[in-house]
Amino acid sequence: MAVTPAGTPYVESSDNVADYPGVSLALANHIDGLDGGKVLQVVTTIKTNRFTTSSASYVDITGYTATITPSSTSSKILVMSSFHISGNEFNSLPALILLRGSTSIGIGDASGSAERVTAGAVASPGTAFFENVSYSILDSPATAVDVTYKWQVKNYFSRQCTFNGSQATAAANDKNTSSTIILMEIGA
């Protein structure tokens, strides 16, 4: 006997065919019994311009946010980010946090004296760096209203770091990149 994702007996019904026109009764019953884990919607943001900061406190990376409205409080949101960050100054040590609204998520634990961040980069003394970062997290916002995800960055010692480029100003040998945020609502 077939069971639902919750483990209860699944009873076939011709009513399911109305929900899935153009498929057989057997397939409609199968689809209807697999509601959990479906991708319900996708939201994408792409940032193509540079962002440069020397701030020693966290600031928003302008244009690098995405908002989704979950259809249910039980939905999860798969957040996938890909970005590029660089620094060309001594002690350029950018730290990044991912926020849901004003709450930081996906940060490291509080052991030792290290700062709790979602992502970061380190430049060896006297060298520049250009780092590609990919980050994913399955979040449970527990709401059915707009949820905004965004990244913030700061740099220690007020050194300069650049988002989406290899330096603050582009020269012939520099790189211009793009960054993405993809949000997927996953049904419970």
Secondary structure, 3 states (H helix, E strand, C coil): CCECCCCCECCCCCHHHHHCCCCCHHHHHHHHCCCCCCEEEEEEEEECCCEEECCCCCEEEEEEEEEECCCCCCCEEEEEEEEEEEECCCCCCEEEEEEECCEEECCCCCCCCCCCCCEECCCCCCCCEEEEEEEEEEECCCCCCCEEEEEEEEEHHHCCEEECECCCCCCCCCCECCEEEEEEEECC
